[in-house]
Amino acid sequence: MVNIFKKLSGVADSKNQAETDSEAGEIMAEQEQPVQSDWLGGDYDEGQLSIDVYQTPDKLVVKSTIAGVKPADIDISINNDMLTIRGKRESQEKISEEHYLIKECYWGGFSRSIILPVEVEAENVEAAIDNGVLTVILPKAKSAKQFSIKVKEK
């Protein structure tokens, strides 16, 4: 059996060419197989939302392109130090799969959770959509005073 790396480096001889090509084909076929995520459950098919996160001295800002999503179809929640954005983008047309030539747009449920790097005032969070861009503004909580504790020896 010829090592695939020998083939790639040009070391393989022509006698073993067919065997090497077969191995390469098997490797490529394995790579093209969708990853099975049994631990997620059978009905898990949410897309992951892409986001940008930045901060200013007094707030965190999360932005995401979510064109085609109605504000009523978006759920934003904060639990402890985790922000979760969840929603659903639905296609207006019902087109059968065999009629598609290219299908790259994601339709269906999506979500994204991130751990917030600082404490925020959850009751003052604002969210708005403008031209298909969701902006979530999270005001930073006032920083607590730092206290020094002197350790005594007993």
C-alpha positions as protocol buffer text, in pm:
chain_id: "A"
residue {
  index: 1
  type: MET
  ca { x: 0 y: 0 z: 0 }
}
residue {
  index: 2
  type: VAL
  ca { x: 150 y: 333 z: -105 }
}
residue {
  index: 3
  type: ASN
  ca { x: 135 y: 618 z: 139 }
}
residue {
  index: 4
  type: ILE
  ca { x: -84 y: 905 z: 14 }
}
residue {
  index: 5
  type: PHE
  ca { x: 188 y: 1146 z: 124 }
}
residue {
  index: 6
  type: LYS
  ca { x: 436 y: 972 z: -105 }
}
residue {
  index: 7
  type: LYS
  ca { x: 191 y: 1025 z: -389 }
}
residue {
  index: 8
  type: LEU
  ca { x: 151 y: 1392 z: -307 }
}
residue {
  index: 9
  type: SER
  ca { x: 526 y: 1444 z: -283 }
}
residue {
  index: 10
  type: GLY
  ca { x: 589 y: 1262 z: -613 }
}
residue {
  index: 11
  type: VAL
  ca { x: 771 y: 965 z: -453 }
}
residue {
  index: 12
  type: ALA
  ca { x: 513 y: 701 z: -554 }
}
residue {
  index: 13
  type: ASP
  ca { x: 601 y: 487 z: -854 }
}
residue {
  index: 14
  type: SER
  ca { x: 368 y: 420 z: -1145 }
}
residue {
  index: 15
  type: LYS
  ca { x: 321 y: 54 z: -1041 }
}
residue {
  index: 16
  type: ASN
  ca { x: 132 y: 163 z: -733 }
}
residue {
  index: 17
  type: GLN
  ca { x: -41 y: 457 z: -905 }
}
residue {
  index: 18
  type: ALA
  ca { x: -384 y: 291 z: -929 }
}
residue {
  index: 19
  type: GLU
  ca { x: -376 y: 188 z: -564 }
}
residue {
  index: 20
  type: THR
  ca { x: -272 y: 537 z: -457 }
}
residue {
  index: 21
  type: ASP
  ca { x: -543 y: 699 z: -671 }
}
residue {
  index: 22
  type: SER
  ca { x: -798 y: 467 z: -510 }
}
residue {
  index: 23
  type: GLU
  ca { x: -678 y: 567 z: -161 }
}
residue {
  index: 24
  type: ALA
  ca { x: -693 y: 934 z: -253 }
}
residue {
  index: 25
  type: GLY
  ca { x: -1047 y: 887 z: -383 }
}
residue {
  index: 26
  type: GLU
  ca { x: -1151 y: 720 z: -58 }
}
residue {
  index: 27
  type: ILE
  ca { x: -1002 y: 1003 z: 147 }
}
residue {
  index: 28
  type: MET
  ca { x: -1178 y: 1264 z: -67 }
}
residue {
  index: 29
  type: ALA
  ca { x: -1509 y: 1076 z: -35 }
}
residue {
  index: 30
  type: GLU
  ca { x: -1471 y: 1068 z: 343 }
}
residue {
  index: 31
  type: GLN
  ca { x: -1405 y: 1443 z: 351 }
}
residue {
  index: 32
  type: GLU
  ca { x: -1715 y: 1514 z: 143 }
}
residue {
  index: 33
  type: GLN
  ca { x: -1939 y: 1319 z: 381 }
}
residue {
  index: 34
  type: PRO
  ca { x: -2144 y: 1543 z: 610 }
}
residue {
  index: 35
  type: VAL
  ca { x: -2036 y: 1524 z: 972 }
}
residue {
  index: 36
  type: GLN
  ca { x: -2284 y: 1327 z: 1178 }
}
residue {
  index: 37
  type: SER
  ca { x: -2366 y: 1498 z: 1505 }
}
residue {
  index: 38
  type: ASP
  ca { x: -2567 y: 1232 z: 1682 }
}
residue {
  index: 39
  type: TRP
  ca { x: -2507 y: 1399 z: 2017 }
}
residue {
  index: 40
  type: LEU
  ca { x: -2705 y: 1702 z: 1895 }
}
residue {
  index: 41
  type: GLY
  ca { x: -3016 y: 1496 z: 1836 }
}
residue {
  index: 42
  type: GLY
  ca { x: -3189 y: 1406 z: 1514 }
}
residue {
  index: 43
  type: ASP
  ca { x: -3388 y: 1728 z: 1467 }
}
residue {
  index: 44
  type: TYR
  ca { x: -3103 y: 1973 z: 1528 }
}
residue {
  index: 45
  type: ASP
  ca { x: -3071 y: 2182 z: 1214 }
}
residue {
  index: 46
  type: GLU
  ca { x: -3018 y: 2538 z: 1331 }
}
residue {
  index: 47
  type: GLY
  ca { x: -2779 y: 2760 z: 1147 }
}
residue {
  index: 48
  type: GLN
  ca { x: -2519 y: 2959 z: 1337 }
}
residue {
  index: 49
  type: LEU
  ca { x: -2555 y: 3334 z: 1322 }
}
residue {
  index: 50
  type: SER
  ca { x: -2241 y: 3529 z: 1234 }
}
residue {
  index: 51
  type: ILE
  ca { x: -2173 y: 3829 z: 1458 }
}
residue {
  index: 52
  type: ASP
  ca { x: -1938 y: 4119 z: 1523 }
}
residue {
  index: 53
  type: VAL
  ca { x: -1882 y: 4225 z: 1885 }
}
residue {
  index: 54
  type: TYR
  ca { x: -1700 y: 4537 z: 1998 }
}
residue {
  index: 55
  type: GLN
  ca { x: -1691 y: 4759 z: 2303 }
}
residue {
  index: 56
  type: THR
  ca { x: -1674 y: 5124 z: 2394 }
}
residue {
  index: 57
  type: PRO
  ca { x: -1595 y: 5255 z: 2741 }
}
residue {
  index: 58
  type: ASP
  ca { x: -1962 y: 5229 z: 2844 }
}
residue {
  index: 59
  type: LYS
  ca { x: -2122 y: 4957 z: 2628 }
}
residue {
  index: 60
  type: LEU
  ca { x: -2086 y: 4633 z: 2433 }
}
residue {
  index: 61
  type: VAL
  ca { x: -2226 y: 4626 z: 2081 }
}
residue {
  index: 62
  type: VAL
  ca { x: -2326 y: 4310 z: 1893 }
}
residue {
  index: 63
  type: LYS
  ca { x: -2405 y: 4333 z: 1521 }
}
residue {
  index: 64
  type: SER
  ca { x: -2531 y: 4068 z: 1284 }
}
residue {
  index: 65
  type: THR
  ca { x: -2665 y: 4059 z: 931 }
}
residue {
  index: 66
  type: ILE
  ca { x: -3007 y: 3898 z: 945 }
}
residue {
  index: 67
  type: ALA
  ca { x: -3176 y: 4017 z: 627 }
}
residue {
  index: 68
  type: GLY
  ca { x: -3520 y: 3873 z: 570 }
}
residue {
  index: 69
  type: VAL
  ca { x: -3601 y: 3822 z: 938 }
}
residue {
  index: 70
  type: LYS
  ca { x: -3897 y: 3999 z: 1095 }
}
residue {
  index: 71
  type: PRO
  ca { x: -3840 y: 4156 z: 1439 }
}
residue {
  index: 72
  type: ALA
  ca { x: -4118 y: 3936 z: 1577 }
}
residue {
  index: 73
  type: ASP
  ca { x: -3916 y: 3628 z: 1471 }
}
residue {
  index: 74
  type: ILE
  ca { x: -3612 y: 3723 z: 1681 }
}
residue {
  index: 75
  type: ASP
  ca { x: -3563 y: 3630 z: 2046 }
}
residue {
  index: 76
  type: ILE
  ca { x: -3279 y: 3791 z: 2242 }
}
residue {
  index: 77
  type: SER
  ca { x: -3212 y: 3678 z: 2597 }
}
residue {
  index: 78
  type: ILE
  ca { x: -2949 y: 3720 z: 2866 }
}
residue {
  index: 79
  type: ASN
  ca { x: -2896 y: 3449 z: 3122 }
}
residue {
  index: 80
  type: ASN
  ca { x: -2620 y: 3520 z: 3376 }
}
residue {
  index: 81
  type: ASP
  ca { x: -2327 y: 3619 z: 3155 }
}
residue {
  index: 82
  type: MET
  ca { x: -2453 y: 3467 z: 2828 }
}
residue {
  index: 83
  type: LEU
  ca { x: -2626 y: 3651 z: 2544 }
}
residue {
  index: 84
  type: THR
  ca { x: -2837 y: 3437 z: 2310 }
}
residue {
  index: 85
  type: ILE
  ca { x: -2986 y: 3554 z: 1981 }
}
residue {
  index: 86
  type: ARG
  ca { x: -3229 y: 3311 z: 1824 }
}
residue {
  index: 87
  type: GLY
  ca { x: -3458 y: 3348 z: 1526 }
}
residue {
  index: 88
  type: LYS
  ca { x: -3604 y: 3207 z: 1210 }
}
residue {
  index: 89
  type: ARG
  ca { x: -3574 y: 3311 z: 845 }
}
residue {
  index: 90
  type: GLU
  ca { x: -3851 y: 3176 z: 626 }
}
residue {
  index: 91
  type: SER
  ca { x: -3854 y: 3162 z: 250 }
}
residue {
  index: 92
  type: GLN
  ca { x: -4159 y: 3324 z: 95 }
}
residue {
  index: 93
  type: GLU
  ca { x: -4156 y: 3084 z: -201 }
}
residue {
  index: 94
  type: LYS
  ca { x: -4195 y: 2708 z: -203 }
}
residue {
  index: 95
  type: ILE
  ca { x: -3953 y: 2577 z: -466 }
}
residue {
  index: 96
  type: SER
  ca { x: -3880 y: 2208 z: -505 }
}
residue {
  index: 97
  type: GLU
  ca { x: -3519 y: 2100 z: -462 }
}
residue {
  index: 98
  type: GLU
  ca { x: -3478 y: 1973 z: -820 }
}
residue {
  index: 99
  type: HIS
  ca { x: -3543 y: 2323 z: -959 }
}
residue {
  index: 100
  type: TYR
  ca { x: -3249 y: 2481 z: -777 }
}
residue {
  index: 101
  type: LEU
  ca { x: -2929 y: 2539 z: -973 }
}
residue {
  index: 102
  type: ILE
  ca { x: -2748 y: 2696 z: -677 }
}
residue {
  index: 103
  type: LYS
  ca { x: -2873 y: 2706 z: -319 }
}
residue {
  index: 104
  type: GLU
  ca { x: -2649 y: 2896 z: -76 }
}
residue {
  index: 105
  type: CYS
  ca { x: -2892 y: 3103 z: 130 }
}
residue {
  index: 106
  type: TYR
  ca { x: -2984 y: 2961 z: 469 }
}
residue {
  index: 107
  type: TRP
  ca { x: -3354 y: 2936 z: 551 }
}
residue {
  index: 108
  type: GLY
  ca { x: -3481 y: 2815 z: 885 }
}
residue {
  index: 109
  type: GLY
  ca { x: -3389 y: 2855 z: 1248 }
}
residue {
  index: 110
  type: PHE
  ca { x: -3063 y: 3009 z: 1362 }
}
residue {
  index: 111
  type: SER
  ca { x: -2903 y: 3099 z: 1692 }
}
residue {
  index: 112
  type: ARG
  ca { x: -2586 y: 3227 z: 1849 }
}
residue {
  index: 113
  type: SER
  ca { x: -2479 y: 3240 z: 2213 }
}
residue {
  index: 114
  type: ILE
  ca { x: -2177 y: 3427 z: 2343 }
}
residue {
  index: 115
  type: ILE
  ca { x: -2034 y: 3473 z: 2687 }
}
residue {
  index: 116
  type: LEU
  ca { x: -2024 y: 3841 z: 2772 }
}
residue {
  index: 117
  type: PRO
  ca { x: -1678 y: 3958 z: 2877 }
}
residue {
  index: 118
  type: VAL
  ca { x: -1815 y: 4214 z: 3125 }
}
residue {
  index: 119
  type: GLU
  ca { x: -2121 y: 4256 z: 3342 }
}
residue {
  index: 120
  type: VAL
  ca { x: -2408 y: 4440 z: 3168 }
}
residue {
  index: 121
  type: GLU
  ca { x: -2727 y: 4613 z: 3275 }
}
residue {
  index: 122
  type: ALA
  ca { x: -2967 y: 4355 z: 3129 }
}
residue {
  index: 123
  type: GLU
  ca { x: -3275 y: 4569 z: 3193 }
}
residue {
  index: 124
  type: ASN
  ca { x: -3133 y: 4848 z: 2970 }
}
residue {
  index: 125
  type: VAL
  ca { x: -3037 y: 4639 z: 2664 }
}
residue {
  index: 126
  type: GLU
  ca { x: -3164 y: 4776 z: 2333 }
}
residue {
  index: 127
  type: ALA
  ca { x: -3200 y: 4599 z: 1999 }
}
residue {
  index: 128
  type: ALA
  ca { x: -3298 y: 4729 z: 1655 }
}
residue {
  index: 129
  type: ILE
  ca { x: -3287 y: 4620 z: 1290 }
}
residue {
  index: 130
  type: ASP
  ca { x: -3180 y: 4868 z: 1024 }
}
residue {
  index: 131
  type: ASN
  ca { x: -3140 y: 4761 z: 659 }
}
residue {
  index: 132
  type: GLY
  ca { x: -3109 y: 4394 z: 757 }
}
residue {
  index: 133
  type: VAL
  ca { x: -2847 y: 4454 z: 1029 }
}
residue {
  index: 134
  type: LEU
  ca { x: -2938 y: 4368 z: 1387 }
}
residue {
  index: 135
  type: THR
  ca { x: -2766 y: 4585 z: 1648 }
}
residue {
  index: 136
  type: VAL
  ca { x: -2782 y: 4492 z: 2016 }
}
residue {
  index: 137
  type: ILE
  ca { x: -2650 y: 4753 z: 2259 }
}
residue {
  index: 138
  type: LEU
  ca { x: -2562 y: 4628 z: 2607 }
}
residue {
  index: 139
  type: PRO
  ca { x: -2475 y: 4901 z: 2859 }
}
residue {
  index: 140
  type: LYS
  ca { x: -2188 y: 4798 z: 3085 }
}
residue {
  index: 141
  type: ALA
  ca { x: -2271 y: 4772 z: 3455 }
}
residue {
  index: 142
  type: LYS
  ca { x: -2103 y: 5020 z: 3680 }
}
residue {
  index: 143
  type: SER
  ca { x: -1789 y: 4857 z: 3807 }
}
residue {
  index: 144
  type: ALA
  ca { x: -1796 y: 4758 z: 4168 }
}
residue {
  index: 145
  type: LYS
  ca { x: -1540 y: 4910 z: 4400 }
}
residue {
  index: 146
  type: GLN
  ca { x: -1236 y: 4697 z: 4460 }
}
residue {
  index: 147
  type: PHE
  ca { x: -1149 y: 4619 z: 4818 }
}
residue {
  index: 148
  type: SER
  ca { x: -820 y: 4494 z: 4953 }
}
residue {
  index: 149
  type: ILE
  ca { x: -840 y: 4231 z: 5224 }
}
residue {
  index: 150
  type: LYS
  ca { x: -547 y: 4206 z: 5459 }
}
residue {
  index: 151
  type: VAL
  ca { x: -457 y: 3848 z: 5548 }
}
residue {
  index: 152
  type: LYS
  ca { x: -369 y: 3790 z: 5911 }
}
residue {
  index: 153
  type: GLU
  ca { x: -148 y: 3516 z: 6041 }
}
residue {
  index: 154
  type: LYS
  ca { x: -290 y: 3312 z: 6330 }
}
